[in-house]
Amino acid sequence: MLEHFADLLTKYFSNVKYNGFISSRPVENQEAHQARVDINLILDEVHLIILCAGVNPSLTVTPPPAIGGYVQRIDVVMNFHNLAHYQIPPKMVLDFVIRASGIYSRELRRALIRTFNPLFWIGCAFDCVARLPFVFLGKIGFNQKKAEASLIGRLLKSGLYLVTFFASLFTVLHFLGYLEPVKNLLRDLIDKLR
């Protein structure tokens, strides 16, 4: 998908012309227009793939002091058609796409192992359960990231991991028929410690 996206970007940018300065409005020929349509059809999915690789395709744009304006972060993938306005060279988008593609190529073996590793999926389920209170806080208007990063948030998350772990463990033991022997073993240990 990333390689296809890079090809479409190359096709788009090689068929776009600028009247005058690079910051002027781009003029698209028929090939560029079709490439832009094809890019827009897969843009959201590709953007998510890039973000999931851990690559943030954003740049800080600072306008020249003579022109004025404010400093802003621009997502170059989502704004590929506006790069000329911000005077960002098209190769910057391709750099982010190629970086994400390289990460996925390096992680291919580990990703295959993770796909078939049940412990990975159990960990993902634990993550989902532990994040539920913070997602709720985010939905009602609080800053979800700040809540998760706070000391209380980290303690709550750790507690939820432990509760989820022991609830899962006891559920598995119950289905396997080992819950009663484990309870008896725990009672015996507690009695010995007293």
VOBA-1610 file (N, C-alpha, C; in pm, whole numbers, padded with zeros to 5 digits, always signed):
BEGIN
Met+00083-00119+00000Met+00000+00000+00000Met+00088+00126+00000Leu+00193+00125+00083Leu+00281+00241+00088Leu+00358+00260-00042Glu+00401+00150-00102Glu+00472+00161-00229Glu+00379+00214-00339His+00255+00167-00340His+00156+00215-00437His+00130+00364-00415Phe+00120+00403-00288Phe+00097+00543-00254Phe+00215+00630-00300Ala+00336+00582-00279Ala+00456+00656-00323Ala+00457+00672-00474Asp+00418+00567-00545Asp+00411+00576-00692Asp+00309+00680-00736Leu+00193+00681-00669Leu+00090+00779-00703Leu+00138+00922-00674Leu+00208+00940-00562Leu+00261+01073-00530Leu+00361+01119-00635Thr+00449+01027-00675Thr+00548+01060-00778Thr+00478+01099-00908Lys+00377+01022-00944Lys+00301+01052-01066Lys+00233+01188-01055Tyr+00176+01216-00937Tyr+00106+01343-00917Tyr+00204+01460-00928Phe+00313+01454-00851Phe+00405+01569-00847Phe+00483+01588-00977Ser+00504+01480-01052Ser+00575+01497-01179Ser+00485+01554-01288Asn+00354+01557-01266Asn+00260+01610-01364Asn+00194+01740-01319Val+00247+01802-01215Val+00195+01930-01167Val+00293+02039-01207Lys+00240+02146-01258Lys+00322+02262-01295Lys+00280+02381-01210Tyr+00374+02473-01191Tyr+00346+02593-01112Tyr+00364+02716-01199Asn+00269+02806-01190Asn+00278+02933-01262Asn+00357+03030-01178Gly+00479+03056-01213Gly+00560+03150-01136Gly+00630+03082-01021Phe+00613+03136-00902Phe+00680+03085-00782Phe+00621+02951-00740Ile+00701+02878-00662Ile+00653+02747-00616Ile+00532+02761-00523Ser+00516+02877-00459Ser+00403+02895-00367Ser+00274+02930-00441Ser+00282+02940-00575Ser+00160+02970-00651Ser+00073+02845-00659Arg-00048+02863-00707Arg-00140+02751-00718Arg-00092+02652-00824Pro-00093+02521-00791Pro-00047+02423-00889Pro-00150+02405-01002Val-00099+02377-01121Val-00185+02348-01236Val-00168+02200-01266Glu-00278+02125-01258Glu-00274+01981-01277Glu-00316+01945-01419Asn-00238+01858-01484Asn-00285+01805-01611Asn-00374+01683-01582Gln-00418+01614-01685Gln-00512+01503-01667Gln-00452+01390-01583Glu-00325+01358-01606Glu-00260+01252-01528Glu-00250+01290-01381Ala-00214+01414-01352Ala-00205+01461-01213Ala-00342+01458-01147His-00445+01497-01222His-00581+01496-01166His-00622+01353-01130Gln-00595+01257-01221Gln-00631+01117-01193Gln-00550+01062-01075Ala-00422+01097-01068Ala-00339+01053-00955Ala-00392+01111-00824Arg-00435+01237-00828Arg-00491+01300-00707Arg-00618+01229-00663Val-00702+01191-00757Val-00824+01116-00723Val-00786+00982-00660Asp-00692+00911-00721Asp-00648+00781-00667Asp-00585+00795-00529Ile-00508+00901-00509Ile-00448+00927-00378Ile-00556+00952-00274Asn-00651+01034-00307Asn-00758+01067-00211Asn-00841+00945-00172Leu-00853+00847-00261Leu-00930+00726-00231Leu-00864+00642-00121Ile-00732+00646-00113Ile-00661+00563-00014Ile-00591+00647+00093Leu-00607+00777+00090Leu-00530+00867+00177Leu-00549+00838+00325Asp-00672+00821+00370Asp-00696+00799+00513Asp-00634+00668+00561Glu-00645+00563+00479Glu-00588+00435+00517Glu-00435+00441+00521Val-00376+00507+00422Val-00230+00521+00419Val-00182+00605+00536His-00254+00711+00568His-00217+00796+00682His-00216+00714+00810Leu-00318+00630+00829Leu-00324+00545+00948Leu-00209+00444+00949Ile-00176+00389+00834Ile-00063+00293+00824Ile+00067+00362+00864Ile+00086+00485+00819Ile+00208+00560+00852Ile+00213+00589+01002Leu+00102+00631+01058Leu+00097+00659+01203Leu+00121+00532+01284Cys+00067+00419+01240Cys+00086+00293+01312Cys+00230+00245+01306Ala+00306+00293+01210Ala+00449+00259+01203Ala+00529+00343+01303Gly+00463+00439+01367Gly+00531+00526+01463Gly+00594+00648+01398Val+00554+00677+01275Val+00607+00793+01203Val+00502+00903+01206Asn+00541+01019+01255Asn+00450+01134+01256Asn+00485+01222+01136Pro+00400+01223+01032Pro+00434+01295+00910Pro+00403+01444+00917Ser+00445+01509+01023Ser+00417+01651+01042Ser+00545+01731+01044Leu+00537+01852+00993Leu+00649+01945+00994Leu+00604+02076+01058Thr+00696+02144+01123Thr+00667+02277+01176Thr+00701+02378+01067Val+00601+02459+01033Val+00618+02560+00929Val+00623+02697+00995Thr+00731+02769+00969Thr+00749+02903+01022Thr+00753+03001+00905Pro+00654+03090+00896Pro+00656+03186+00785Pro+00769+03288+00803Pro+00821+03343+00692Pro+00926+03444+00703Pro+00875+03566+00783Pro+00963+03630+00861Pro+00920+03744+00943Pro+00860+03858+00861Ala+00908+03877+00739Ala+00856+03988+00657Ala+00710+03965+00617Ile+00673+03839+00602Ile+00536+03808+00564Ile+00447+03801+00687Gly+00497+03745+00793Gly+00419+03731+00915Gly+00337+03603+00912Gly+00263+03582+01015Gly+00183+03460+01029Gly+00224+03387+01154Tyr+00163+03272+01174Tyr+00193+03198+01295Tyr+00258+03064+01262Val+00334+03015+01359Val+00402+02887+01345Val+00296+02777+01359Gln+00299+02681+01269Gln+00199+02575+01275Gln+00259+02442+01234Arg+00195+02334+01279Arg+00234+02198+01240Arg+00148+02159+01121Ile+00212+02109+01017Ile+00143+02067+00896Ile+00166+01918+00875Asp+00058+01844+00863Asp+00066+01702+00829Asp+00084+01695+00678Val+00205+01661+00633Val+00236+01668+00490Val+00166+01561+00409Val+00128+01450+00472Val+00057+01345+00398Val-00087+01390+00371Met-00154+01437+00475Met-00294+01479+00458Met-00305+01608+00375Asn-00199+01686+00369Asn-00200+01812+00293Asn-00105+01806+00174Phe-00095+01690+00110Phe-00001+01675-00002Phe-00031+01774-00114His-00157+01811-00131His-00196+01902-00240His-00173+02049-00205Asn-00140+02080-00080Asn-00117+02218-00037Asn+00030+02247-00005Leu+00119+02158-00038Leu+00259+02175-00001Leu+00319+02302-00060Ala+00279+02336-00182Ala+00334+02457-00246Ala+00298+02581-00167His+00179+02583-00110His+00135+02698-00031His+00228+02723+00089Tyr+00275+02613+00148Tyr+00365+02624+00264Tyr+00512+02618+00224Gln+00539+02613+00096Gln+00674+02606+00041Gln+00751+02484+00094Ile+00681+02370+00096Ile+00741+02244+00138Ile+00765+02162+00012Pro+00888+02116-00009Pro+00915+02036-00129Pro+00840+01902-00124Pro+00792+01854-00239Pro+00717+01728-00244Pro+00794+01608-00191Lys+00928+01612-00200Lys+01005+01497-00154Lys+00988+01472-00004Met+00942+01573+00070Met+00921+01556+00214Met+00812+01451+00240Val+00706+01452+00159Val+00599+01352+00175Val+00655+01213+00146Leu+00730+01204+00038Leu+00789+01075+00002Leu+00884+01024+00109Asp+00958+01114+00173Asp+01049+01073+00281Asp+00973+01003+00394Phe+00860+01060+00434Phe+00781+00999+00542Phe+00724+00864+00499Val+00677+00854+00376Val+00621+00728+00325Val+00730+00622+00319Ile+00848+00658+00271Ile+00959+00562+00260Ile+01006+00519+00399Arg+01010+00614+00495Arg+01049+00578+00633Arg+00953+00474+00690Ala+00822+00498+00674Ala+00723+00403+00726Ala+00738+00267+00658Ser+00761+00268+00527Ser+00779+00144+00452Ser+00901+00068+00503Gly+01009+00139+00532Gly+01130+00076+00586Gly+01107+00014+00722Ile+01029+00083+00806Ile+00998+00029+00939Ile+00920-00101+00925Tyr+00821-00102+00837Tyr+00742-00224+00818Tyr+00827-00336+00760Ser+00920-00305+00672Ser+01008-00408+00615Ser+01097-00470+00723Arg+01152-00385+00810Arg+01237-00436+00918Arg+01157-00517+01020Glu+01033-00479+01044Glu+00951-00543+01146Glu+00872-00663+01095Leu+00890-00701+00968Leu+00808-00806+00909Leu+00816-00937+00986Arg+00937-00981+01018Arg+00954-01109+01089Arg+00889-01103+01227Arg+00916-00995+01300Arg+00857-00981+01434Arg+00705-00970+01426Ala+00656-00903+01323Ala+00511-00887+01308Ala+00444-01022+01283Leu+00508-01107+01203Leu+00452-01241+01179Leu+00448-01322+01308Ile+00555-01312+01386Ile+00558-01384+01514Ile+00449-01331+01606Arg+00435-01197+01612Arg+00331-01138+01698Arg+00192-01182+01654Thr+00171-01194+01524Thr+00039-01229+01473Thr-00009-01363+01526Phe+00082-01458+01542Phe+00043-01592+01585Phe+00074-01617+01733Asn+00119-01516+01804Asn+00152-01530+01945Asn+00030-01492+02029Pro-00031-01587+02098Pro-00150-01553+02178Pro-00121-01456+02292Leu+00003-01457+02343Leu+00036-01364+02451Leu+00032-01219+02404Phe+00066-01195+02278Phe+00057-01060+02222Phe-00088-01012+02223Trp-00179-01098+02180Trp-00319-01060+02173Trp-00380-01044+02313Ile-00334-01125+02407Ile-00380-01109+02545Ile-00333-00974+02598Gly-00209-00938+02567Gly-00157-00807+02608Gly-00237-00693+02546Cys-00276-00708+02420Cys-00360-00605+02355Cys-00494-00592+02426Ala-00552-00707+02465Ala-00680-00703+02537Ala-00663-00633+02672Phe-00552-00662+02742Phe-00525-00595+02870Phe-00512-00443+02849Asp-00442-00405+02742Asp-00427-00262+02712Asp-00563-00196+02692Cys-00650-00262+02618Cys-00783-00205+02592Cys-00862-00187+02721Val-00858-00288+02807Val-00931-00279+02934Val-00875-00168+03022Ala-00742-00159+03030Ala-00678-00058+03115Ala-00700+00083+03064Arg-00723+00099+02936Arg-00743+00234+02878Arg-00888+00279+02883Leu-00982+00190+02911Leu-01124+00226+02908Leu-01160+00348+02992Pro-01115+00359+03118Pro-01150+00478+03196Pro-01098+00608+03133Phe-00981+00600+03071Phe-00922+00720+03012Phe-00992+00758+02882Val-01036+00658+02808Val-01115+00686+02687Val-01245+00754+02727Phe-01306+00704+02835Phe-01429+00766+02886Phe-01404+00912+02925Leu-01294+00937+02995Leu-01261+01075+03033Leu-01241+01162+02910Gly-01178+01108+02807Gly-01159+01183+02683Gly-01291+01215+02616Lys-01385+01120+02620Lys-01516+01140+02555Lys-01599+01247+02626Ile-01581+01261+02757Ile-01661+01362+02828Ile-01591+01497+02838Gly-01476+01511+02770Gly-01415+01642+02757Gly-01283+01665+02828Phe-01235+01569+02904Phe-01107+01586+02971Phe-00993+01551+02876Asn-00872+01592+02913Asn-00754+01561+02832Asn-00710+01418+02863Gln-00736+01328+02770Gln-00710+01186+02789Gln-00562+01158+02810Lys-00476+01220+02730Lys-00332+01193+02740Lys-00276+01240+02873Lys-00321+01359+02919Lys-00273+01409+03048Lys-00319+01318+03162Ala-00444+01272+03153Ala-00496+01185+03258Ala-00416+01055+03265Glu-00383+00998+03149Glu-00305+00873+03147Glu-00163+00895+03196Ala-00105+01010+03168Ala+00034+01035+03205Ala+00051+01078+03350Ser-00056+01117+03416Ser-00046+01162+03556Ser-00012+01045+03647Leu+00035+01076+03767Leu+00071+00972+03864Leu-00051+00887+03899Ile-00163+00953+03926Ile-00286+00880+03959Ile-00329+00793+03841Gly-00316+00847+03721Gly-00353+00770+03602Gly-00267+00646+03584Arg-00136+00661+03608Arg-00047+00546+03595Arg-00076+00441+03702Leu-00105+00488+03825Leu-00140+00394+03931Leu-00270+00321+03899Leu-00369+00395+03851Leu-00497+00335+03814Leu-00479+00233+03702Lys-00398+00270+03604Lys-00374+00180+03492Lys-00304+00053+03539Ser-00205+00067+03628Ser-00135-00050+03682Ser-00232-00139+03759Gly-00318-00076+03839Gly-00417-00153+03913Gly-00512-00228+03821Leu-00554-00162+03714Leu-00643-00228+03619Leu-00573-00343+03547Tyr-00444-00329+03518Tyr-00369-00440+03459Tyr-00368-00560+03554Leu-00342-00534+03683Leu-00339-00644+03779Leu-00475-00711+03794Val-00580-00631+03805Val-00715-00686+03818Val-00751-00768+03694Thr-00720-00715+03578Thr-00750-00786+03454Thr-00671-00916+03446Phe-00544-00910+03486Phe-00461-01031+03483Phe-00519-01139+03574Phe-00549-01104+03698Phe-00599-01205+03792Phe-00739-01253+03754Ala-00823-01164+03704Ala-00956-01206+03659Ala-00944-01304+03542Ser-00853-01277+03451Ser-00831-01368+03337Ser-00776-01502+03385Leu-00680-01495+03476Leu-00619-01617+03528Leu-00723-01705+03597Phe-00805-01645+03682Phe-00906-01723+03754Phe-01014-01776+03659Thr-01045-01701+03555Thr-01142-01748+03456Thr-01089-01870+03382Val-00963-01865+03341Val-00902-01978+03272Val-00896-02099+03365Leu-00856-02076+03490Leu-00849-02187+03586Leu-00987-02247+03609His-01091-02163+03612His-01228-02213+03630His-01268-02302+03513Phe-01241-02258+03390Phe-01279-02337+03273Phe-01200-02469+03263Leu-01077-02467+03313Leu-00995-02589+03311Leu-01025-02681+03429Gly-01103-02632+03526Gly-01139-02713+03642Gly-01035-02710+03753Tyr-00943-02615+03749Tyr-00837-02606+03849Tyr-00859-02496+03951Leu-00973-02429+03946Leu-00994-02315+04035Leu-01001-02358+04181Glu-01076-02465+04212Glu-01089-02510+04351Glu-00955-02556+04410Pro-00876-02637+04335Pro-00744-02674+04391Pro-00653-02553+04416Val-00660-02454+04328Val-00577-02334+04346Val-00626-02256+04468Lys-00759-02246+04485Lys-00813-02177+04603Lys-00766-02246+04731Asn-00772-02380+04732Asn-00729-02456+04850Asn-00579-02435+04875Leu-00501-02432+04769Leu-00357-02409+04783Leu-00331-02269+04841Leu-00403-02170+04791Leu-00386-02034+04844Leu-00428-02025+04990Arg-00537-02093+05026Arg-00581-02094+05168Arg-00474-02156+05257Asp-00417-02267+05211Asp-00312-02334+05289Asp-00190-02243+05306Leu-00152-02172+05199Leu-00038-02079+05208Leu-00067-01966+05306Ile-00187-01911+05300Ile-00224-01802+05391Ile-00225-01850+05535Asp-00278-01972+05556Asp-00280-02027+05693Asp-00138-02049+05746Lys-00045-02092+05661Lys+00093-02115+05703Lys+00161-01981+05737Leu+00126-01876+05662Leu+00187-01746+05688Leu+00138-01683+05817Arg+00023-01721+05861Arg-00030-01667+05988Arg+00043-01732+06100
//
